[in-house]
Amino acid sequence: MKKSVVFVIHVGFWIAYLLLLFVIVAAATTGFSSGISPEYIIKVGFSFVLLPSLITFYLFYWYLFPKYIKTKKIGPSLVYGALFSVSAAFVGGLMLSLFLGSGILFKGGVNSFLSEIATMSLVGFVAGVMSIIIKGFITWYDEIKLKEELIVKNHQIELALVKAQLDPHFLFNTINNIDALILKDQQVASEYLNKLSDILRFMLFETKTEQIALSKEIEYMEKYIALQKTRTANDNFVRFTVSGKIGHQMIAPMILIPFVENAFKHTHNKKMDEAITISLIVQDEKIVFACENKYSKNNDLLLENNGLGNDLIRKRIALLYPERHSLVITDQDNCYGVKLTLTND
């Protein structure tokens, strides 16, 4: 919610509150005809009602709600709420004593003093409850707007993802490699052509659902790696390992492959053994994916320049696995590493 709107809500609340305060105090003092001056009414109203209300309102608004009420900590909320209300009442009592003399609170004895403190505490607590209602409404509205923005952003990210999936360079290079293989080994060329067909089918159809079997994501990566390896005679260029029981594990489609694609795009020395290492550890409660690639400083390009950049990848993972993921990216000694941990529901 815009700050200007929040400001108007606060101003409107306090105008209404002051009008109500004026009516209550005027009625309690039987109006101006009883000989009580307007100055006296203002001092009593400010000290007895307005000051405790202001203190508790904003203590509840800025501290109690975000720290305890929003996190559903009922016990601490009640304790701190009572403490704030009583403290505000003592501040109001002190101000009343400064305005009207120190004996004003004890004119009826200790019982009168306790009664007046209890009344001011109750008044402050009611104002605090109103602040919770206002803060809750503003928070609820902001969360709705945030969800709407996230949905729009998710659509934009998904569109960028689809565009990145159909990487023309990958397609052209793979087709050219298969074309060269046809003259050398038609059977191998046919196998690679089938892999490319499976990859295209996966990108066009399998990624439309919210989740797919983890085994399909792994199969996609294996075929993608196999096609990339056609560009080098070094069989040890890439090391890909999978450990753990895959079973019926599910995962968001195309959540791991962008890291693999970026690793190939930024690794240029294909004669190096294990220039790219990819590992996937599957456990009952989580999936741990790691990808490292060695690169040359001369060819060190920003990942955002090609395919899905880090920013889009982070946002997509955050949308699909809110508070259920950990993404750690390292870049040192000409080695770029990614470790992604996804926690199951």
HUSUL-V488585 format. One record per helix or strand. SS is the DSSP state (H for helix, E for strand). FROM is the first residue (numbers start at 1). TO is the last residue. If there is no record, write none. Layout:
{{SS;FROM;TO} {SS;FROM;TO}}
This chain:
{{H;3;28} {H;32;34} {H;38;69} {H;74;100} {H;104;106} {H;110;165} {H;168;184} {H;186;208} {E;212;213} {H;214;231} {E;238;244} {E;250;251} {H;257;265} {E;276;282} {E;286;294} {H;297;299} {H;303;305} {H;310;320} {E;325;332} {E;335;343}}
